[in-house]
Structures are given as structure tokens and as C-alpha cells.
Amino acid sequence: MHFAREDCNSGLIVRACDNGQITVGQQNYRRSLILTPEQVIPDWRPRRYQEIAEQDFELVLSLQPDIILLGTGTTLSFPPAKLSAGILATGTGFEVMDTAAACRTYNILLSEKRKVVAALLIESVFA
């Protein structure tokens, strides 16, 4: 799925999310990543949804976002309640969706100048 809009003023925009990769600006990523308006943190440890652990969100939370978007791959899969509760207890918003939806939502929040961080799994949960 290609995204045409590129007028987010400032910040890193997702240009496409398909074929096992995410395009941010002119760079293609084929492994899980963390995306903020200012930076891409490549090679986020979990590759598939089943590998996500609480410690994987320590870096994400240290970025002090208002909202975290978790893209769980090609299929929407909810994390354990303990993980969600731990994030929500910090006062940070937390939304879970498939990765394509997370990329679209990230771009919208970026255009609204929201302090958003997207933690994106690229591989399918069944890979």
C-alpha cells in the first residue's frame, strides 16, 4: 500500500508499507523498527508478534511519546494484558493495529504534530 501524501511539514513520513517492507522517506526497511517524527531506530529486537516482551518497550517509553502505535505485522494481534497495562500506567496512550494501519495512523498523527512513536513489526505473524 503506497501513501501519496507527503506534506507533513516536518518529520519522517511513511511513504509505503507493502511487500514485507516499510519505506520511510527514501529508505526501505525490511526488519522491525521504531519510528518517531525525528528518527528511525532500525532493527527493533522482536521480529514477530510472539517475540514481543515488556523490555522491548523500555526504549519506546524512554522517548516519552504521548501515544505509542504498535503495528503487529500483517494481522492484528493484541499483546498480553500485562504489557498493555504497564504502558497505560505511565499515562502514555497505546494503540494496537496491523502494521499498515499503524503506518497510516502514524502519518495522520505526524501531520497533527502529535508526539507519536510507532513500533512496527514488518514480518507476518505467521512467518
TALIN-V775870 format. One record per pair of residues at least 4 apart in sequence whose ideal C-beta (glycine too) atoms are under 6 Angstrom apart, sorted by sequence separation. I is the first residue (numbers start at 1). J is the second residue. D is the distance in whole Angstrom. If there is no record, write none. Layout:
{{I:J:D} {I:J:D}}
This chain:
{{29:33:5} {47:51:6} {52:56:6} {57:61:6} {72:76:6} {79:83:4} {81:85:6} {97:101:4} {123:127:4} {8:13:5} {17:22:5} {23:28:5} {35:40:6} {46:51:4} {72:77:5} {79:84:6} {87:92:6} {97:102:5} {109:114:4} {46:52:5} {88:94:6} {6:13:6} {16:23:4} {21:28:5} {22:29:5} {33:40:6} {34:41:4} {87:94:5} {109:116:4} {15:23:4} {60:68:6} {21:30:5} {33:42:5} {14:24:6} {34:44:5} {46:56:5} {84:94:6} {106:116:6} {33:44:5} {45:56:6} {3:15:6} {12:24:5} {31:43:5} {32:44:4} {106:118:4} {2:16:5} {32:46:6} {32:47:6} {1:17:6} {24:40:6} {102:118:6} {1:18:5} {78:96:6} {76:97:6} {99:120:5} {76:98:5} {49:72:5} {49:73:6} {68:92:6} {11:37:3} {67:93:4} {68:94:5} {69:95:5} {70:96:5} {73:99:6} {36:63:6} {52:79:6} {49:77:5} {71:99:3} {54:83:5} {71:102:3} {69:102:4} {69:105:6} {69:106:6} {66:114:6} {73:121:5} {77:125:6} {66:115:4} {67:116:5} {68:117:5} {69:118:4} {70:119:5} {71:120:4} {72:121:6} {65:115:5} {71:121:6} {73:123:6} {74:124:4} {75:125:5} {65:116:6} {73:124:5} {65:117:4} {73:125:5} {63:117:5} {60:117:6} {60:119:5} {37:110:6} {48:123:6} {47:123:5} {49:125:4} {48:125:6} {36:117:5} {17:100:5} {35:118:4} {34:119:5} {17:103:4} {33:120:6} {14:103:4} {32:121:5} {32:122:6} {14:107:6} {13:107:6} {1:100:5} {11:110:5} {8:110:5} {8:111:5}}
